[in-house]
Amino acid sequence: MLYYLFVPLIPRFHALNVFNYISFRAAAAAVTAIFLSFVVGPLILKRLNTAANYQVVREGTPDSHALKTKTPTMGGLIFLFSAIVSTLLWARIFSHYVIVALAVTAGMGIIGFLDDYLKLKQRRLGQKNEGLVERNKLLGQVGIGLALGFYLWLYPLSPGLPGASTTLPFYKYVLVIPAFGILYVFWVTFVLTGVSNAVNFTDGLDGLAAGLSAIAFGTLAIFAYVIGRVDTSAYLGIYYLQHSGELTIYCLAMVGALLGFLWYNTYPAQVFMGDTGSLALGGALGAVAIELKSEFILVFVGFVFFAEMMSVVLQRFVFKYRKKRYGLEYAQKNRVFLRAPLHHHFEVKGWSEQQVVVRFWIIGFIGAFMAITTLKLR
């Protein structure tokens, strides 16, 4: 919004030329998002506490988490509001890259909000806290994934490149184009649904998902910046995606908003992000990677998210198999992990919550560094 307001005034006020620089607007977006988090955070916290929107502790979590039943949830509203408003202020809001990212974020956030709302409503009524039926939640995620896939297939964001395509890390100018466009739609749906659920599984300790997401968005901001420049993309041997640099602003707005949210979410947390935040974060990460045709980078950027999700999948699969083959008692005594998701496994092994969070952040940084190295190692 500010871009369209000040750029026409550059001939009269040359200092306003800074608005032509993505680096300036991205940094400003991050600072603005942090500031907004500090402004709206206390207001949203007060509202959530007044409404008694307390956390519903998942089954199977360590006993120490029972103390968290008086901590409000749905705090994802803090960073979603801050990031979206900051993006609208500093990005070129008519950029299709930005519009798509915001639309997916909002769509996933609405699904998460409905899930959180139903859990709280069921809790007040003394019913089982199931929230949205798992099938319905998955249908919503898949629906958004299909919509995104079809849109990118039929309306390519970057001129000169097929919408239904992606790239591979470590290879120069390798464009992977499926034989049938519909396969790309399914691929986008798989990636978006998988990432949103992975972040949702990871959100179980104070500051864990928020910190890892900030690291991931910071990394994707670097990718968006170099891919959106003719000179850097040519130097690195990667495809230039015209106007994709605007995603740098969106990503750094997310980083700023998440850092502001961590002020309230770090141990001991004053508020949890809930599915409102975790599903939106996962959807946003997946959407940005898909738009940049860098989905495979998520293996590095989201390594911890991937490990958390696979721990749940493996735990459930092996438990069901052993229960069917050897009986319930054997299956309960011979689990793959002491608890799932993975962060609870290490809690049961004796790690403190802070140790798990910081050590997982360190792994997240390592994954980010590995992702960045793929830009040069081609």
C-alpha angles and dihedrals in degrees: 000000000000089000092061091044100051107028093072087056094057095098088060099035110032093186088071089069087094087079088071090064116088090201091060095046092045092053090046090050091054093050092045091051092051090049092049091050090056091048101046097029097080091042093053091042091053091049094048092049092047091051090046091234091170126175118269104219112224120240115260096032119133116274091249089072091067087086089064095069089096094054114101120239135202088069088140084089087075098061095032091056092044096047096044095047092045091049092050089051100048109024129076092259094198090063109115089219091060095041092053093047092049093046093052092045092051093045094052090043091055091052090050092046091053090049092051093044094051092047091054093044092050090048092054090050091050092246128136110284100239100132112191111006106260091240092054093047090051091048090055092050092047090048092056090045092052092047091051093046094050092045094052091044095050098034110035112206095211121055114236097023126089113251091223098064144091139189135236126233118241092028128097117231095344110154116189110209118181118229090240124034092222088066089062090053090055090047092053090047091051093049096045095046093044095050095045091051092044092057089045091056091047093055098091107101131057109276096352102114094033094052095045091047091052089053091048095048091047089055093047089050088062090050092048091050097050094039090051094055123079095213101046095041091052092047093050095043096241131128116272112232109198114231093002088117088081087074087069087070093049093048095049090046086057091048091052093046092049092049088052090048091051087065086072099027102051117105119323089031121217090195140008125223094228124195086304088072104028097052091045092050093049092047091049093049092048093046094051093048091048093048090050090049087237102117094137090060087071088075087070101029093047099032094130091046089051092048091049093051094045091051089059093045093048093045093052095043096049093043093053092046094050092043091054095044104035106015137258097286093054092046092052093050096045107050122155091231129024087235134353139257096054097250090063090052090062091044090057089047089061106267114138118239091251092051092052093048097047094043091050089049088054090052088048090055091049090052090049092052090049090051092051092051090060088068090068103026098079 
